[in-house]
Amino acid sequence: EAEHWFASVLQPPGGLAPLLGTGTFANHSWVADAGGAASNIQALARMDWLVEQDGYFQAVGASNVSRVIFAYAMNVVVVKNSSATIVMSTNPLDNIYTEDRPAIHIVVPESSPSNATGVVSCAAALLQISAQPDSLSPMTIKAILMAGAERETDNTQNGNIDNYGGEPASNGLDYRYGAGQLNVLNNYRILSAGQQQNTEQQGGNVLSHGYEHAENFGASGETRTYRFETNANAEQLAVSLVWNLNINSSGILFDPNPVLYDLNLALYDVTAVNEELVAISVSAIDNTENIWTPLKPFRHYEIRVSHQHPEAFSWPYALAWRQISNDTA
């Protein structure tokens, strides 16, 4: 029950750290407010800490931009129903939980945000089961869910996406639909292609679908690339880069000192000697960057993950991608 979980797992603000080891997946179909900016910030930081420290996946609903918990959290997956086409962006709380971030990551063709959130929780659990004996981190599941989302839909009921990108955010999402509508088959195709190392580590091309949970990123000037080629059927590329907000608290008491690393995502056409920038996603206030762009046949491309954080750091990220071709879409 929601209030029991809030009190016994997340624990009241100003005291002990959230309780670790209590679960793997959580669903929060309700959205609320803790009663003031300070209480909201503390609750959000606790939620983000729990995801990062405990590998505890959290799907949360978003029903109103003024209802903060937990739709403003950064390490969660925020869900809405497809038919609610209102623009949803965050309001300012502090310099981390700031304004103008898209408040939606993914949508589902259900009648309400509450119902839609439960569908995403189930999809995330199915991905984890399908990945056995491997284990997916919450941010890897989030990247796969977002990269697999459909930007144009043909639902039988409860709303369609037919103008994706009409309300663009700086991290490549749409303020109304996030990354688009959940598509479990697309998610499974990404998952079944397997985890693939970046080109610097494996030396060759990645497949048309895939993902990587990458560790220890953030050296000064570091860039990691994912090289691939297209065939005659290439049409579109979806890429999602996800990393966690570092809440930076240790010990029995919860004392957050959050750090948001500034990662960037870009796609280059490297077929010719003079490479061409095709698409880029560079938001300084988000912890996900996304690209949705057309591809040309018989070309060589590179997905590049870089950062412009003022200091060197060491932090993991998750990347997921899929090529959409006219023979498999």
Backbone bond lengths (Angstrom), bond angles and torsions (degrees), N, CA, C in turn:
res aa  C-N    CA-C-N  psi(-1)  N-CA   C-N-CA  omega(-1)  CA-C   N-CA-C  phi
1 E - - - 1.457 - - 1.527 108.91 -
2 A 1.320 115.63 142.84 1.463 120.97 -167.29 1.522 113.29 -59.48
3 E 1.323 117.25 -49.58 1.462 119.23 -176.61 1.530 111.71 -67.33
4 H 1.335 116.55 -34.14 1.464 120.14 177.06 1.530 110.07 -65.58
5 W 1.349 117.41 -43.83 1.469 121.59 178.72 1.522 109.89 -61.62
6 F 1.327 116.24 -43.37 1.462 120.88 -179.27 1.527 110.73 -59.80
7 A 1.325 116.90 -41.80 1.461 120.86 -174.85 1.518 112.90 -81.49
8 S 1.352 117.67 -37.04 1.457 119.60 -171.17 1.522 113.93 -98.30
9 V 1.328 118.62 -24.05 1.469 122.19 -179.86 1.522 110.26 -104.40
10 L 1.336 116.72 -56.47 1.464 119.06 179.45 1.532 110.43 -68.10
11 Q 1.310 116.03 -34.13 1.472 126.11 178.48 1.533 111.33 69.71
12 P 1.328 116.42 147.70 1.468 120.00 -174.35 1.526 112.23 -61.99
13 P 1.330 117.19 145.57 1.480 120.86 177.88 1.523 111.99 -57.50
14 G 1.327 114.29 146.60 1.448 120.00 174.12 1.507 115.30 88.92
15 G 1.338 116.78 8.76 1.458 118.40 -177.13 1.506 112.79 -135.47
16 L 1.327 115.82 -130.10 1.454 121.82 -176.61 1.520 111.12 -66.23
17 A 1.332 115.45 154.95 1.463 121.05 175.82 1.521 109.42 -67.30
18 P 1.338 117.68 157.67 1.465 120.20 176.20 1.516 111.71 -55.20
19 L 1.315 115.75 153.78 1.453 122.40 -174.98 1.528 109.82 -80.47
20 L 1.322 116.93 121.64 1.462 122.17 -179.23 1.525 110.35 -85.28
21 G 1.340 114.79 159.23 1.451 120.33 173.04 1.509 115.43 73.56
22 T 1.332 117.03 24.52 1.466 119.54 -176.27 1.525 113.30 -100.65
23 G 1.312 118.96 -6.71 1.453 119.85 -179.27 1.511 111.87 176.81
24 T 1.337 115.34 174.92 1.462 122.25 178.49 1.518 111.62 -116.62
25 F 1.342 116.58 -36.44 1.463 121.79 179.18 1.519 109.24 -131.73
26 A 1.324 116.02 139.63 1.461 120.79 175.48 1.518 109.36 -133.95
27 N 1.327 115.02 146.86 1.460 122.27 178.58 1.524 108.67 -122.56
28 H 1.344 116.35 124.99 1.458 121.79 178.42 1.527 108.28 -120.87
29 S 1.318 115.68 86.67 1.458 120.45 -179.79 1.522 112.43 -78.05
30 W 1.321 116.78 -9.25 1.457 120.56 176.83 1.530 109.90 -98.13
31 V 1.304 116.33 150.81 1.459 122.26 177.98 1.520 107.39 -129.86
32 A 1.313 116.43 135.11 1.465 119.26 -172.53 1.516 111.01 -144.67
33 D 1.295 114.99 -168.80 1.456 123.71 178.03 1.522 107.74 -139.35
34 A 1.327 116.50 135.53 1.468 120.29 -176.50 1.521 112.92 -82.82
35 G 1.331 117.04 -5.51 1.453 119.40 177.17 1.509 113.83 93.56
36 G 1.328 117.22 63.95 1.458 121.05 179.11 1.505 112.37 115.78
37 A 1.339 116.07 151.72 1.463 121.91 -174.39 1.525 112.34 -60.65
38 A 1.323 118.28 -43.97 1.469 120.94 -176.71 1.522 111.41 -62.19
39 S 1.326 116.98 -43.99 1.467 120.87 179.25 1.519 110.88 -67.18
40 N 1.323 117.24 -39.37 1.458 120.68 178.47 1.526 111.40 -63.94
41 I 1.321 117.20 -45.28 1.468 121.49 179.80 1.522 110.21 -60.54
42 Q 1.317 117.23 -43.96 1.460 120.74 179.84 1.535 111.02 -62.87
43 A 1.336 117.31 -42.18 1.459 120.66 179.92 1.529 111.12 -66.41
44 L 1.325 117.10 -41.39 1.461 120.88 179.36 1.527 111.38 -65.20
45 A 1.315 116.57 -43.44 1.463 120.00 178.77 1.519 111.12 -62.72
46 R 1.326 117.21 -39.14 1.459 120.77 177.25 1.527 111.60 -63.13
47 M 1.327 116.18 -42.84 1.459 119.83 178.06 1.528 110.68 -62.96
48 D 1.323 117.73 -47.28 1.469 120.77 -179.03 1.527 111.27 -64.35
49 W 1.320 117.96 -37.11 1.460 121.98 177.00 1.519 110.69 -63.59
50 L 1.328 116.97 -41.59 1.457 121.41 -178.40 1.524 111.43 -64.39
51 V 1.334 117.38 -40.67 1.458 121.07 177.52 1.526 110.44 -62.56
52 E 1.331 116.64 -47.74 1.469 120.68 -174.62 1.523 112.06 -72.89
53 Q 1.313 118.49 -41.21 1.453 121.94 -175.27 1.515 112.74 -79.44
54 D 1.326 117.33 -35.04 1.456 121.02 -170.07 1.521 113.42 -110.26
55 G 1.338 117.70 -0.61 1.462 119.13 -176.67 1.518 111.70 59.76
56 Y 1.326 116.92 38.67 1.457 124.07 -171.00 1.529 108.30 -103.85
57 F 1.335 117.54 96.94 1.466 122.51 -176.76 1.527 110.34 -64.59
58 Q 1.349 115.80 135.28 1.460 121.21 -178.94 1.531 109.67 -129.90
59 A 1.323 116.77 117.44 1.467 122.14 169.91 1.519 107.23 -99.91
60 V 1.322 116.90 128.67 1.461 120.99 -175.05 1.526 109.70 -129.33
61 G 1.325 115.55 147.51 1.450 120.47 179.96 1.510 112.40 -88.17
62 A 1.319 115.81 156.72 1.470 122.54 176.28 1.514 107.53 -133.27
63 S 1.332 117.05 110.01 1.459 119.84 -177.23 1.524 112.92 -116.86
64 N 1.315 117.51 -14.75 1.459 120.83 -178.08 1.524 107.64 -160.71
65 V 1.330 116.98 134.28 1.466 119.53 -174.90 1.517 112.96 -64.49
66 S 1.319 118.43 -19.85 1.457 120.40 -179.49 1.525 112.75 -87.91
67 R 1.336 118.01 -9.58 1.456 121.71 178.58 1.527 108.24 -92.43
68 V 1.291 115.91 111.56 1.459 122.04 -163.43 1.527 113.00 -84.72
69 I 1.322 118.05 -44.75 1.473 121.78 -171.94 1.520 108.85 -89.12
70 F 1.327 117.28 122.95 1.464 127.70 -1.52 1.536 110.40 -115.05
71 A 1.320 115.52 27.70 1.458 120.20 -175.75 1.522 113.20 -69.25
72 Y 1.343 117.92 -15.87 1.453 120.80 178.77 1.535 112.39 -92.68
73 A 1.339 117.81 -6.50 1.460 120.47 179.37 1.527 109.99 -65.38
74 M 1.321 117.37 155.08 1.460 121.09 -171.74 1.523 113.66 -105.35
75 N 1.324 118.49 -24.22 1.468 120.66 -177.27 1.516 112.63 -96.86
76 V 1.331 117.09 7.01 1.456 122.87 -179.14 1.531 109.91 -99.15
77 V 1.332 116.27 178.55 1.467 122.39 169.50 1.523 107.04 -111.35
78 V 1.328 116.55 116.82 1.463 121.86 -177.17 1.526 108.92 -95.90
79 V 1.342 115.68 131.40 1.466 122.35 -168.66 1.525 110.33 -124.03
80 K 1.324 115.05 145.78 1.469 122.44 174.73 1.519 108.15 -143.40
81 N 1.331 116.87 163.36 1.461 120.50 175.12 1.523 110.57 -82.23
82 S 1.330 116.35 147.19 1.466 122.22 -173.22 1.526 113.00 -61.82
83 S 1.334 117.24 -34.39 1.457 120.19 -172.28 1.525 113.33 -75.64
84 A 1.323 118.39 -17.45 1.463 121.53 177.71 1.520 109.08 -84.14
85 T 1.312 117.38 97.66 1.465 121.56 -169.78 1.523 113.32 -96.06
86 I 1.327 117.86 20.36 1.462 119.63 178.71 1.524 110.43 -72.18
87 V 1.319 115.89 149.13 1.457 121.87 174.82 1.529 108.53 -72.25
88 M 1.323 117.03 129.04 1.456 120.88 -178.13 1.521 109.76 -128.02
89 S 1.335 115.53 109.14 1.460 121.88 175.37 1.517 108.95 -129.30
90 T 1.318 116.30 157.23 1.460 120.79 -176.00 1.521 111.24 -75.15
91 N 1.321 114.71 150.37 1.460 122.29 170.67 1.531 109.04 -94.43
92 P 1.326 119.05 157.95 1.464 120.44 -174.42 1.529 112.47 -73.23
93 L 1.343 115.75 134.55 1.459 122.60 170.94 1.524 110.85 -117.37
94 D 1.353 116.40 -47.51 1.466 121.96 174.76 1.519 107.57 -156.44
95 N 1.340 118.10 -163.67 1.462 120.01 -175.88 1.522 113.12 -79.79
96 I 1.331 119.08 -6.83 1.462 123.05 173.86 1.524 110.22 -102.18
97 Y 1.323 115.97 -55.61 1.463 121.05 175.61 1.525 107.23 -86.91
98 T 1.312 113.32 77.83 1.452 120.96 -167.25 1.528 111.09 -102.27
99 E 1.321 115.82 -179.20 1.458 121.02 -177.21 1.526 111.46 -84.58
100 D 1.336 114.06 160.73 1.471 124.65 170.39 1.514 114.81 75.05
101 R 1.344 118.49 6.42 1.464 117.88 169.88 1.533 108.51 -73.57
102 P 1.342 118.72 139.59 1.465 118.64 173.80 1.521 109.74 -61.89
103 A 1.330 116.73 129.84 1.458 121.57 -174.44 1.529 112.35 -88.96
104 I 1.318 117.93 2.93 1.465 121.85 -177.72 1.524 109.41 -123.14
105 H 1.332 116.85 135.85 1.454 121.46 172.35 1.525 112.46 -102.69
106 I 1.346 117.12 -35.67 1.460 120.33 -175.22 1.525 109.17 -156.95
107 V 1.340 115.88 151.68 1.462 120.87 178.75 1.520 109.98 -122.58
108 V 1.341 115.33 161.18 1.469 122.93 -178.45 1.525 107.50 -138.31
109 P 1.349 118.56 140.33 1.472 120.24 -179.65 1.527 112.23 -76.78
110 E 1.323 115.71 66.06 1.456 122.24 174.82 1.524 109.34 -114.59
111 S 1.322 116.28 171.87 1.459 120.84 -174.04 1.524 113.44 -78.72
112 S 1.338 117.65 -16.35 1.459 120.91 -176.99 1.514 110.32 -151.68
113 P 1.346 117.87 159.18 1.468 119.66 174.69 1.523 112.53 -59.51
114 S 1.319 118.10 -35.16 1.465 121.19 -179.38 1.526 111.11 -61.49
115 N 1.333 116.26 -47.76 1.465 119.42 178.49 1.524 111.27 -65.18
116 A 1.338 116.64 -40.72 1.466 120.51 -178.67 1.523 111.42 -62.41
117 T 1.323 117.00 -38.72 1.465 120.83 -178.17 1.521 111.17 -62.99
118 G 1.327 116.89 -41.77 1.456 120.08 178.36 1.513 113.17 -61.92
119 V 1.330 117.02 -34.92 1.472 120.59 177.92 1.530 110.53 -64.64
120 V 1.325 117.28 -42.18 1.468 120.62 179.90 1.524 110.67 -67.27
121 S 1.326 118.11 -39.47 1.466 120.58 176.23 1.528 111.01 -58.63
122 C 1.320 116.24 -43.67 1.462 120.32 179.08 1.526 111.24 -65.32
123 A 1.338 116.55 -41.94 1.464 120.09 178.90 1.525 111.10 -61.69
124 A 1.329 116.45 -41.01 1.469 120.57 178.65 1.526 110.92 -62.80
125 A 1.328 116.77 -42.97 1.466 120.41 178.60 1.526 111.37 -63.70
126 L 1.325 116.63 -39.32 1.469 119.97 177.97 1.525 111.83 -64.11
127 L 1.326 116.71 -38.93 1.463 119.60 176.64 1.519 110.89 -62.06
128 Q 1.324 117.01 -42.73 1.462 120.28 179.31 1.521 111.17 -63.55
129 I 1.335 116.89 -41.77 1.471 120.50 177.83 1.521 110.33 -63.95
130 S 1.335 116.90 -42.16 1.473 120.84 -179.20 1.511 112.39 -66.69
131 A 1.332 116.97 -24.42 1.467 120.95 -178.12 1.520 112.67 -81.43
132 Q 1.319 119.16 -7.85 1.459 121.40 -177.40 1.523 110.20 -57.73
133 P 1.350 118.79 142.41 1.465 125.94 8.41 1.536 114.07 -85.09
134 D 1.342 117.78 2.32 1.453 119.87 176.85 1.531 110.07 -74.68
135 S 1.304 116.33 164.60 1.455 121.24 178.50 1.521 108.88 -125.76
136 L 1.325 116.26 130.23 1.452 121.67 179.65 1.522 110.18 -94.29
137 S 1.323 117.22 136.23 1.462 120.71 174.53 1.524 108.77 -74.13
138 P 1.343 118.16 157.23 1.465 119.72 176.45 1.522 113.64 -55.05
139 M 1.339 118.02 -38.11 1.464 118.45 -179.41 1.527 111.41 -71.56
140 T 1.346 118.34 -29.09 1.463 120.45 175.30 1.519 110.29 -68.82
141 I 1.328 117.18 -43.39 1.465 120.53 175.70 1.523 109.96 -60.11
142 K 1.307 116.93 -42.99 1.461 121.28 179.31 1.529 111.03 -60.30
143 A 1.333 117.11 -45.24 1.470 120.75 179.55 1.520 110.84 -62.72
144 I 1.337 117.87 -41.65 1.465 121.45 179.86 1.524 110.64 -66.17
145 L 1.335 117.56 -43.45 1.460 120.86 177.65 1.523 111.27 -58.89
146 M 1.319 117.10 -43.41 1.463 120.93 -175.59 1.527 111.42 -74.48
147 A 1.326 117.66 -41.33 1.468 120.06 179.48 1.522 111.41 -67.15
148 G 1.324 116.83 -28.20 1.462 120.53 -179.99 1.507 114.38 -85.19
149 A 1.320 118.30 -5.90 1.467 121.29 -174.88 1.526 111.50 -68.70
150 E 1.334 115.43 146.93 1.461 122.62 178.83 1.523 110.37 -91.82
151 R 1.335 115.84 131.92 1.466 120.33 179.22 1.528 112.57 -91.20
152 E 1.316 118.28 -17.35 1.466 122.41 173.70 1.520 107.30 -131.19
153 T 1.339 116.99 133.39 1.463 119.78 -173.34 1.521 111.29 -131.78
154 D 1.327 114.73 162.38 1.462 122.85 177.62 1.524 107.58 -137.15
155 N 1.327 115.77 69.47 1.456 121.20 -177.68 1.526 111.02 -79.38
156 T 1.315 116.00 156.03 1.457 120.27 175.39 1.517 111.63 -81.18
157 Q 1.339 117.18 -19.54 1.461 120.85 179.30 1.525 109.65 -159.75
158 N 1.325 115.37 169.40 1.468 123.78 171.24 1.520 115.02 65.31
159 G 1.322 117.68 31.92 1.457 119.91 166.79 1.507 114.78 94.50
160 N 1.344 115.41 144.27 1.456 122.77 178.35 1.520 110.48 -123.81
161 I 1.324 115.08 156.05 1.459 122.15 170.44 1.520 107.21 -98.46
162 D 1.313 117.06 115.08 1.462 119.60 179.03 1.521 113.01 -130.72
163 N 1.327 116.64 2.33 1.469 119.82 178.71 1.521 109.97 -141.77
164 Y 1.327 116.14 45.71 1.465 120.35 -178.49 1.530 110.40 -58.43
165 G 1.321 115.50 138.77 1.462 121.10 -178.74 1.513 113.78 93.10
166 G 1.328 116.45 -0.71 1.462 119.65 179.65 1.517 113.58 -69.96
167 E 1.332 117.12 -22.06 1.472 122.38 175.27 1.531 107.87 -126.84
168 P 1.337 117.55 74.10 1.469 120.81 -170.75 1.521 113.20 -76.42
169 A 1.333 115.17 141.83 1.461 122.57 171.95 1.524 108.78 -104.30
170 S 1.334 116.36 162.75 1.465 120.26 -174.78 1.524 112.80 -69.86
171 N 1.330 118.77 -15.43 1.464 120.75 178.18 1.518 112.55 -99.08
172 G 1.334 117.09 19.28 1.451 121.24 173.18 1.507 115.49 87.01
173 L 1.333 118.54 0.83 1.454 121.58 178.38 1.528 110.49 -93.94
174 D 1.326 115.19 172.60 1.455 122.60 173.65 1.525 107.06 -107.54
175 Y 1.339 117.35 132.03 1.460 121.10 -177.03 1.534 112.87 -61.14
176 R 1.329 118.00 -18.98 1.463 120.63 -179.79 1.525 112.65 -94.52
177 Y 1.325 117.08 -32.95 1.464 121.06 -170.03 1.527 114.39 -123.03
178 G 1.329 118.54 -0.50 1.456 119.53 -175.32 1.520 110.73 61.78
179 A 1.334 116.01 -128.52 1.465 120.83 178.07 1.518 112.11 -84.08
180 G 1.332 117.40 -8.12 1.451 121.11 -179.26 1.517 111.28 122.89
181 Q 1.315 115.71 -162.10 1.459 122.47 -174.12 1.524 111.79 -93.58
182 L 1.324 115.32 136.30 1.458 122.46 178.29 1.529 111.46 -51.13
183 N 1.338 116.05 132.84 1.462 121.70 174.13 1.524 107.24 -137.72
184 V 1.316 116.92 101.94 1.460 121.78 -173.44 1.525 111.24 -66.35
185 L 1.340 117.80 -33.54 1.465 119.81 178.42 1.526 110.54 -64.03
186 N 1.326 117.10 -44.48 1.463 119.82 176.25 1.528 111.07 -60.26
187 N 1.337 116.39 -42.09 1.468 120.39 177.73 1.526 110.68 -59.08
188 Y 1.323 116.74 -43.12 1.462 120.30 -178.32 1.530 111.04 -67.49
189 R 1.314 117.56 -36.49 1.473 120.19 177.02 1.522 111.22 -62.45
190 I 1.330 116.04 -41.02 1.467 119.56 176.98 1.519 110.22 -64.54
191 L 1.332 116.17 -46.21 1.464 120.99 -178.50 1.521 111.66 -63.49
192 S 1.337 117.02 -44.91 1.464 120.20 -175.25 1.527 112.20 -70.74
193 A 1.341 117.64 -22.41 1.470 119.81 174.89 1.520 111.01 -66.83
194 G 1.334 115.88 -24.03 1.457 119.63 172.45 1.516 114.28 95.54
195 Q 1.324 114.15 161.82 1.459 120.08 175.08 1.526 109.44 -73.25
196 Q 1.330 115.68 133.79 1.460 121.59 -176.54 1.517 109.21 -129.28
197 Q 1.290 115.24 139.53 1.454 119.32 -179.39 1.520 110.81 -81.71
198 N 1.325 114.68 154.48 1.450 119.38 177.57 1.527 110.15 -65.62
199 T 1.324 115.62 164.63 1.465 121.25 -173.10 1.519 111.92 -62.66
200 E 1.333 117.85 -32.56 1.461 119.78 178.57 1.525 111.75 -62.02
201 Q 1.326 117.58 -30.42 1.455 120.87 -177.89 1.525 112.92 -92.39
202 Q 1.327 116.89 -43.59 1.462 118.21 -175.37 1.523 112.87 -95.91
203 G 1.325 117.69 -19.49 1.457 120.60 173.10 1.508 116.25 84.14
204 G 1.324 119.58 -13.45 1.456 121.51 -177.78 1.515 112.26 -121.77
205 N 1.326 115.40 -163.43 1.454 121.59 -179.39 1.525 111.17 -82.79
206 V 1.319 115.78 153.36 1.457 120.88 169.59 1.526 108.30 -90.13
207 L 1.329 116.29 164.04 1.453 121.92 179.36 1.526 110.69 -76.51
208 S 1.334 116.05 174.62 1.468 120.49 -178.19 1.521 112.17 -67.96
209 H 1.345 117.11 -24.64 1.455 123.14 174.68 1.526 108.01 -127.50
210 G 1.326 116.52 150.61 1.454 118.15 175.98 1.514 112.82 163.64
211 Y 1.323 114.50 -177.39 1.456 120.64 -179.89 1.520 108.79 -155.82
212 E 1.318 115.99 162.36 1.457 121.45 170.62 1.522 109.96 -144.25
213 H 1.317 115.72 135.29 1.460 122.39 165.04 1.522 105.26 -97.98
214 A 1.322 116.39 106.42 1.466 121.79 -173.37 1.521 110.15 -102.21
215 E 1.297 116.67 137.34 1.462 122.55 -179.15 1.534 110.78 -104.82
216 N 1.326 114.95 160.69 1.463 123.76 167.04 1.530 113.45 54.47
217 F 1.316 115.98 46.22 1.460 120.46 176.42 1.525 109.24 -95.02
218 G 1.331 116.32 145.75 1.453 119.62 173.37 1.511 116.02 132.58
219 A 1.331 117.98 10.04 1.463 119.39 174.75 1.528 109.74 -61.85
220 S 1.293 116.43 155.36 1.460 121.25 -177.91 1.525 110.94 -55.80
221 G 1.326 116.97 123.31 1.458 122.35 178.54 1.517 114.79 71.95
222 E 1.328 119.07 12.59 1.473 121.05 -173.91 1.524 111.85 -72.76
223 T 1.330 115.41 138.30 1.461 123.64 172.57 1.520 108.37 -135.21
224 R 1.323 116.76 136.22 1.459 121.75 173.95 1.528 109.13 -117.25
225 T 1.323 115.66 139.65 1.458 120.93 -173.35 1.524 110.87 -120.50
226 Y 1.332 114.23 152.94 1.461 122.94 177.07 1.528 106.23 -131.75
227 R 1.319 115.28 102.30 1.467 121.53 -173.18 1.526 110.04 -91.65
228 F 1.345 116.14 138.81 1.467 120.10 176.77 1.522 109.40 -150.77
229 E 1.330 114.51 163.85 1.453 121.93 177.61 1.528 109.35 -118.75
230 T 1.328 116.36 157.03 1.460 120.91 176.31 1.520 110.11 -111.78
231 N 1.347 114.57 154.07 1.461 119.79 175.73 1.526 109.67 -105.49
232 A 1.319 116.21 -164.44 1.460 120.19 -175.53 1.514 113.09 -68.32
233 N 1.344 117.45 -18.42 1.458 120.94 -173.60 1.531 114.14 -99.62
234 A 1.327 117.04 5.54 1.466 119.89 -175.20 1.521 111.66 -62.59
235 E 1.352 115.89 135.73 1.454 120.23 179.52 1.528 113.31 -129.83
236 Q 1.343 117.24 -45.66 1.452 119.56 -170.34 1.525 109.60 -151.72
237 L 1.342 115.87 155.66 1.458 121.62 175.87 1.521 109.14 -128.40
238 A 1.343 115.57 134.03 1.464 122.49 172.36 1.524 107.77 -117.84
239 V 1.324 116.89 126.85 1.471 122.63 179.00 1.523 108.72 -134.81
240 S 1.343 116.39 136.53 1.457 121.05 173.96 1.522 109.91 -131.11
241 L 1.311 115.45 128.45 1.458 123.76 176.32 1.525 107.63 -110.19
242 V 1.338 116.30 128.30 1.465 121.50 -175.88 1.522 109.00 -133.28
243 W 1.322 116.95 137.38 1.460 121.54 171.46 1.521 107.82 -145.54
244 N 1.308 116.29 158.38 1.455 120.86 -175.81 1.524 112.15 -87.88
245 L 1.311 115.24 145.55 1.458 120.90 165.07 1.526 108.23 -65.51
246 N 1.329 116.94 129.93 1.462 121.79 178.70 1.526 108.54 -87.83
247 I 1.344 115.73 107.23 1.456 120.24 -178.39 1.523 111.28 -75.46
248 N 1.333 116.56 -29.04 1.461 120.28 167.82 1.527 112.40 63.93
249 S 1.339 116.41 50.62 1.462 121.61 176.98 1.518 108.60 -126.70
250 S 1.302 116.70 139.25 1.466 120.79 178.17 1.521 108.65 -141.35
251 G 1.315 115.31 159.22 1.451 119.27 -180.00 1.513 112.03 99.84
252 I 1.308 116.10 178.10 1.456 122.17 -176.36 1.527 111.07 -69.38
253 L 1.318 116.43 -42.07 1.456 120.52 178.81 1.521 110.25 -85.16
254 F 1.317 116.40 150.26 1.460 122.11 -178.18 1.522 109.19 -93.37
255 D 1.338 115.49 113.09 1.458 121.76 -177.50 1.529 108.46 -133.78
256 P 1.324 118.09 81.88 1.466 121.20 -172.09 1.520 113.46 -72.18
257 N 1.321 114.65 141.79 1.463 122.47 171.61 1.527 106.80 -136.78
258 P 1.346 118.11 74.51 1.463 121.94 -167.41 1.527 113.65 -67.61
259 V 1.339 113.76 143.04 1.465 122.04 175.62 1.523 107.89 -129.43
260 L 1.325 116.41 124.76 1.457 121.68 175.64 1.519 108.77 -105.58
261 Y 1.331 116.63 109.46 1.461 120.98 177.47 1.531 109.53 -74.16
262 D 1.318 115.35 147.87 1.468 121.55 -173.01 1.527 109.85 -105.48
263 L 1.335 116.01 91.55 1.466 121.98 179.99 1.524 110.21 -98.42
264 N 1.324 115.37 151.98 1.463 122.47 -179.63 1.519 110.51 -126.21
265 L 1.335 115.55 155.46 1.462 122.50 179.69 1.521 108.87 -131.96
266 A 1.335 116.48 133.66 1.467 120.16 -179.38 1.525 109.87 -145.01
267 L 1.321 115.55 154.77 1.465 122.96 173.76 1.516 108.92 -122.39
268 Y 1.331 115.84 127.54 1.461 122.38 179.26 1.527 110.33 -119.03
269 D 1.337 115.64 141.78 1.459 122.18 167.99 1.529 106.65 -91.55
270 V 1.338 116.85 114.26 1.468 121.61 -175.33 1.525 110.98 -112.28
271 T 1.328 116.32 23.27 1.472 120.15 -178.98 1.523 110.65 -63.49
272 A 1.313 116.91 -45.36 1.460 121.98 -178.78 1.517 110.52 -92.72
273 V 1.325 115.51 172.43 1.462 120.92 179.32 1.520 110.18 -61.90
274 N 1.318 116.56 -42.07 1.459 121.35 178.01 1.530 108.60 -90.72
275 E 1.324 116.48 102.95 1.457 120.56 -177.73 1.525 110.56 -65.55
276 E 1.348 115.00 155.22 1.457 121.20 -176.59 1.528 109.49 -125.00
277 L 1.334 116.20 128.69 1.455 120.77 174.24 1.523 108.47 -73.86
278 V 1.330 116.20 121.34 1.463 121.70 -178.19 1.518 111.67 -95.72
279 A 1.340 117.44 -44.04 1.462 121.60 -178.13 1.522 108.87 -156.32
280 I 1.348 116.04 153.40 1.457 119.93 -178.55 1.524 109.25 -149.21
281 S 1.327 115.95 148.26 1.463 122.75 176.46 1.517 107.93 -134.43
282 V 1.335 116.97 115.30 1.468 121.06 -171.95 1.526 110.52 -141.67
283 S 1.303 117.52 75.53 1.454 121.60 175.10 1.521 109.64 -96.64
284 A 1.322 116.64 137.12 1.465 121.06 179.45 1.526 112.59 -91.48
285 I 1.344 117.98 -6.16 1.466 120.43 -174.92 1.522 113.12 -114.57
286 D 1.327 117.79 -0.42 1.461 121.81 -177.13 1.516 110.84 -112.07
287 N 1.334 116.21 164.72 1.462 121.06 171.63 1.515 111.18 -119.22
288 T 1.318 115.16 31.52 1.465 122.46 168.46 1.522 108.22 -149.50
289 E 1.334 115.30 137.60 1.465 122.06 175.18 1.531 107.32 -123.45
290 N 1.340 116.15 144.26 1.463 119.86 -171.33 1.522 111.34 -141.97
291 I 1.339 114.64 142.90 1.459 121.05 176.83 1.529 108.82 -129.21
292 W 1.306 115.06 134.89 1.464 123.79 175.12 1.517 106.02 -137.25
293 T 1.329 117.47 104.01 1.458 119.79 -169.02 1.521 111.50 -148.34
294 P 1.338 118.33 150.30 1.469 120.78 176.55 1.527 111.53 -67.55
295 L 1.327 115.83 152.03 1.454 123.41 174.54 1.520 109.70 -116.46
296 K 1.322 115.12 157.07 1.458 121.06 174.56 1.526 109.15 -107.46
297 P 1.327 118.10 147.64 1.474 120.27 -179.47 1.527 112.01 -70.87
298 F 1.309 114.82 151.24 1.476 123.68 174.92 1.536 112.70 54.99
299 R 1.334 114.03 48.50 1.458 120.01 177.99 1.520 110.03 -124.64
300 H 1.330 115.47 162.65 1.461 122.91 175.11 1.535 107.92 -108.98
301 Y 1.321 115.52 126.58 1.463 120.98 -177.61 1.524 110.45 -125.06
302 E 1.341 114.68 159.44 1.457 121.77 171.27 1.522 110.21 -134.54
303 I 1.332 115.94 124.69 1.459 121.64 166.42 1.526 106.50 -84.12
304 R 1.323 117.84 130.66 1.465 120.68 -177.59 1.526 111.17 -124.73
305 V 1.314 114.80 129.17 1.457 122.82 174.22 1.520 107.63 -105.91
306 S 1.308 117.09 122.66 1.467 121.81 179.77 1.527 108.38 -136.45
307 H 1.313 116.24 -177.85 1.463 119.14 176.54 1.518 109.65 -148.08
308 Q 1.322 114.71 157.72 1.462 120.40 173.97 1.513 110.09 -130.89
309 H 1.343 114.69 35.11 1.459 119.56 175.52 1.535 108.13 -68.06
310 P 1.315 118.69 141.50 1.471 120.37 -174.92 1.524 114.23 -66.00
311 E 1.326 118.37 -20.39 1.463 121.84 179.71 1.524 109.58 -128.62
312 A 1.331 115.57 154.57 1.457 119.88 174.56 1.531 109.36 -67.14
313 F 1.324 116.13 149.52 1.455 121.83 179.85 1.527 108.19 -150.46
314 S 1.308 117.77 177.15 1.463 123.13 175.56 1.514 107.53 -138.03
315 W 1.342 116.66 111.75 1.453 121.26 -171.44 1.531 109.74 -153.51
316 P 1.321 118.68 145.61 1.464 120.02 179.22 1.524 112.62 -82.89
317 Y 1.319 115.31 160.15 1.463 121.24 170.13 1.525 108.20 -143.28
318 A 1.320 115.56 165.58 1.461 122.12 174.38 1.519 108.53 -123.37
319 L 1.320 115.59 138.65 1.461 122.04 178.40 1.522 107.96 -129.97
320 A 1.327 116.58 135.11 1.466 121.60 175.62 1.514 108.84 -136.13
321 W 1.324 116.79 145.92 1.459 120.72 -176.68 1.520 110.45 -149.71
322 R 1.338 115.19 159.63 1.465 121.63 172.52 1.518 109.37 -154.56
323 Q 1.311 114.97 137.28 1.447 121.26 170.93 1.531 108.05 -90.18
324 I 1.327 115.95 133.74 1.450 120.55 174.74 1.523 107.11 -100.99
325 S 1.336 115.64 121.56 1.459 121.44 -178.51 1.518 109.61 -118.87
326 N 1.312 117.06 153.99 1.461 119.84 -177.29 1.517 113.14 -73.29
327 D 1.331 117.48 -3.17 1.473 120.01 175.56 1.535 112.23 -103.40
328 T 1.349 118.54 -7.80 1.467 120.36 -178.40 1.521 113.93 -128.47
329 A 1.332 117.29 -12.61 1.465 119.63 -176.27 1.529 111.27 -63.79
